[in-house]
C-alpha cells in the first residue's frame, strides 16, 4: 500500500462522511476512466464517438470526465459505439 492509499484509509477511519463521499466519488471517476479506456482501446477519438452517437464532442468529454449522473441507456450506447458491452452486478 502506498502513501496515498494509507492516507485515504486513515481519513476514512476518522470521518464517516469522508469515507462515504470518497467511495461514491471514486466509483463515478472509475466509470469515466473505464469508458475513456474503452474508447482509446477502440482507437477512436471523442469526436468519432460523438458522431457515432449523434451528439457533440463536448458531451463525450462530459461523460468521460463527469460520469456521476450518466443514464443507463447512455452507458449502453457508448459501450456499443466503442465495440464493448456493459455488464452489471448487484452485490
Backbone as a ProteinNet text record, in pm:
[ID]
protein_1_A
[PRIMARY]
XXXXXXXXXXXXXXXXXXXXXXXXXXXXXXXXXXXXXXXXXXXXXXXXXXXXXXXXXXXXXXXXXXXXXXXXXXXXXXXXXXXXXXXXXXX
[TERTIARY]
85.6	0	90.1	64.4	147.9	97.2	167.8	135	-4.2	-43.6	-176.7	-284.6	-269	-366.6	-374	-258.9	-255	-328.2	-304.2	-369.9	-522.1	-565.8	-710	-773.9	-710.9	-765.1	-771.3	-668.5	-667.4	-780.1	-799.7	-907.8	-1044.6	-1060.2	-1187.5	-1219.8	-1118	-1138.6	-1174.9	-1124.8	-1150.7	-1285.8	-1334.5	-1455.5	-1544.8	-1660.8	-1756.4	-1807.9	-1821	-1867.1	-1763.3	-1636.1	-1530	-1533.5	-1545.8	-1545.6	-1659.7	-1778.8	-1895.5	-1876.6	-1836.2	-1818.9	-1704.2	-1595.7	-1481.4	-1519.9	-1582.6	-1617.8	-1715.4	-1812.4	-1909.4	-1839.1	-1754.8	-1681.7	-1587.8	-1524.3	-1431.2	-1503.8	-1620	-1697.2	-1733	-1770.6	-1802.7	-1679.7	-1568.8	-1442.7	-1403.1	-1419.1	-1378.7	-1461.2	-1588.9	-1673	-1620.9	-1590.5	-1538	-1406.7	-1319.3	-1189.6	-1209.3	-1300.2	-1326.8	-1382.2	-1471.3	-1527.4	-1420	-1338	-1230.8	-1134	-1097.9	-1004.1	-1063.3	-1192.5	-1258.6	-1253.8	-1273.7	-1266.6	-1125.9	-1027.1	-888.3	-849.3	-892.2	-863.2	-923.9	-1038.4	-1104.5	-1039.5	-945.9	-877.5	-963.6	-1057.2	-1150	-1121.7	-1148.2	-1141.2	-1277.6	-1279.8	-1408.2	-1500.1	-1444.7	-1523.5	-1588.2	-1511.9	-1565.5	-1677	-1659.4	-1765.3	-1888.3	-1866.3	-1978.2	-2056.8	-1986.5	-2054.7	-2134.2	-2077.2	-2148.1	-2275.1	-2270.8	-2385	-2473.3	-2440.1	-2518.5	-2527.3	-2411	-2403.5	-2277.8	-2241.6	-2125.3	-2007	-1888.1	-1765.6	-1769.8	-1824.8	-1832.5	-1916.5	-2017.1	-2098.2	-2017.1	-1932.6	-1847.1	-1745.1	-1688.1	-1594	-1661.3	-1782.1	-1857.1	-1883.6	-1918	-1941.6	-1814.3	-1702.6	-1576.2	-1522.2	-1550.8	-1493.7	-1589.2	-1718.1	-1817.9	-1927.9	-1892.8	-1988	-2081.8	-2087.3	-2167.4	-2317.4	-2360.8	-2504.5	-2536.5	-2481.2	-2498.4	-2614.3	-2695.2	-2809.1	-2761.2	-2833.1	-2801.1	-2802.3	-2899.2	-2906.7	-2786.1	-2736.3	-2617.8	-2496	-2482.1	-2371.6	-2373.6	-2490.1	-2504.2	-2470.8	-2524.5	-2497.2	-2350.2	-2286.8	-2144.6	-2064.2	-2093.7	-2021.2	-2035.8	-2154.9	-2175.8	-2098.4	-2090.9	-2019.8	-1870.7	-1815.2	-1671.9	-1647.9	-1752.8	-1738.7	-1733.9	-1793.5	-1794.9	-1938.5	-1952.8	-2084	-2072.8	-2184	-2188.9	-2242.8	-2178.5	-2225.7	-2243.7	-2355.8	-2384.4	-2391.6	-2352.9	-2358.7	-2413.6	-2514.8	-2566.9	-2510.4	-2437.6	-2371.8	-2415.4
-117.4	0	123.6	214.5	334.6	441	553.9	659.5	716.5	731.6	784.3	689.9	561.8	463.9	465.8	477.6	484	607.8	720.1	844	832.4	779.2	765.5	674.8	563.7	471.1	536.9	613	682	785.2	861.5	961.1	895.2	781.2	709.7	665.7	623.8	579.1	695.9	815	933.2	997.5	983.1	1053.4	964.8	932	852	928.8	1059.9	1142	1138.3	1152.4	1143.8	1007.9	902.6	766.5	748.9	793.1	778.5	859.1	983.7	1069.7	1023.7	977.8	931.3	810.2	712.2	589.9	618.8	704	739.7	813.5	909	984.5	897	802.8	713.9	626.1	577.1	494	573.1	698.8	782.2	806.3	834.7	856.3	731.5	615.7	489.8	460.7	491.8	470.5	552.7	678.6	764.5	713.4	666.8	613.2	488.6	401.1	279.8	312.4	409.8	449	507.7	594.8	655.2	548.9	454.5	349.4	261.7	233.2	153.8	227.9	359.3	439.7	437.7	456.5	455.6	318.1	211.9	76	51.2	114.8	100.6	189.9	274.2	362.2	477.1	518.7	624.5	753.9	864.5	994.5	1025.3	1126.7	1170.5	1217.2	1282.1	1330.9	1214.2	1108	991.6	924	910.9	851.8	942.4	1072.8	1167.3	1150	1135.1	1114.4	984.9	878.4	750.7	760.6	845.2	860.1	979.3	1045.1	1159.7	1268.5	1301	1405.5	1487.5	1570.6	1657.4	1602	1641.7	1601.6	1642.9	1758.7	1806.8	1713	1649.3	1554	1430.4	1385	1269	1303.6	1421.4	1466.7	1469.2	1520.8	1528	1388	1294.4	1156.4	1097.6	1117.5	1059.2	1125.8	1253.1	1326.2	1349.3	1332	1357.6	1253	1128.9	1019	997.9	1093	1070.8	1072.4	1127	1135.9	1086.4	973.2	920.3	819.8	829	737.6	600.9	500.2	363.3	347.5	405	393.9	460	568	634.9	545.4	480.4	386.1	274.6	218.2	107.9	155	269.9	322.5	355.3	414.1	447	318.5	218.3	90.9	28.9	28.6	-27.6	49.7	180.6	264.1	232.2	188.5	156.6	5.7	-69	-212.8	-295.1	-244.9	-315.5	-338.6	-408.5	-426	-392.1	-365.2	-330.9	-451.7	-483.2	-589	-528.9	-555.6	-503.7	-616.7	-584.3	-683.4	-614.6	-671.8	-621.3	-712.2	-650.2	-730.3	-684.7
0	0	0	-93.1	-99.9	-2.5	2.1	97.2	75.4	-50.7	-78.6	-26.2	-51	-2.2	150	214.7	361.5	412.1	345.2	384.5	370	257.5	232.3	336.7	366	466.3	604.1	639.1	768.4	775.3	666.4	662.9	671.8	605.1	611	753.2	826	964.8	1055.1	1024.6	1106.3	1075.4	952.5	912.1	825.2	878.2	800.7	679.1	692.8	581	468.5	505.2	404.5	335.9	415.7	359.9	260.4	297.9	209.7	81.2	95.2	-22	-110.4	-50.1	-128.6	-211.7	-149.2	-221.7	-335.3	-310.4	-414.6	-528.5	-495.1	-596.5	-675.8	-608.4	-676.6	-777	-742.6	-835.9	-961.2	-945.6	-1061.7	-1146.7	-1080.8	-1151	-1228.6	-1164.7	-1226.4	-1351.7	-1349.4	-1467	-1584.3	-1560.4	-1665.6	-1721.1	-1632.6	-1674.9	-1761	-1720.4	-1797.5	-1935.8	-1942.2	-2071.4	-2162.4	-2107	-2186.2	-2235.9	-2148	-2187.9	-2297.7	-2289.5	-2393.4	-2527.1	-2523.4	-2645.6	-2704.2	-2618.2	-2664.2	-2719.1	-2651.9	-2699.1	-2836.9	-2861.7	-2991.3	-3097.3	-3055.4	-3149.7	-3198.1	-3114.7	-3153	-3077.7	-3142.4	-3076.2	-3015	-2930.1	-2875.4	-2987.5	-3085	-3199.1	-3274.5	-3294.6	-3366.2	-3287.4	-3157.5	-3074.7	-3076.3	-3069.4	-3075.3	-3204.8	-3315.8	-3443.9	-3444.2	-3386.2	-3378.9	-3294.9	-3192.8	-3102.1	-3137.6	-3250.5	-3295.5	-3187.8	-3132.6	-3030.8	-3054.6	-2958.3	-2971.4	-2892.9	-2935.5	-2867	-2720.1	-2691.3	-2552.8	-2465.8	-2524.7	-2449.4	-2414	-2505.6	-2479.2	-2371	-2378.2	-2275.5	-2138.8	-2133.7	-2008.3	-1953.3	-2040.7	-1998	-1937.2	-2004.2	-1958.3	-1831.7	-1814.6	-1701.8	-1585.6	-1608.1	-1503.6	-1512.5	-1494.7	-1516	-1397.5	-1304.2	-1183.9	-1208.4	-1320.5	-1345	-1485.5	-1520	-1654.7	-1657	-1759.4	-1772.3	-1818.2	-1777.7	-1815.5	-1967.3	-2032.7	-2178.9	-2244.6	-2187	-2240.9	-2225.6	-2110.5	-2089.2	-2192.8	-2213.9	-2308.8	-2450.2	-2490.1	-2624.2	-2643.4	-2542.8	-2550.4	-2567.3	-2485.1	-2492.6	-2631.3	-2685.4	-2818.7	-2924.5	-2909	-3006.5	-3010.7	-2897.9	-2893.1	-2900.6	-2937.4	-2958.2	-2831.1	-2725.4	-2596.9	-2553.2	-2442.4	-2381.4	-2232.2	-2172	-2029.4	-1953	-1844.1	-1755.1	-1616.6	-1554.1	-1421.9	-1323	-1201.1	-1094.7	-970.9	-912.8	-787	-678.8	-588.5	-483.7	-347.4
[MASK]
+++++++++++++++++++++++++++++++++++++++++++++++++++++++++++++++++++++++++++++++++++++++++++

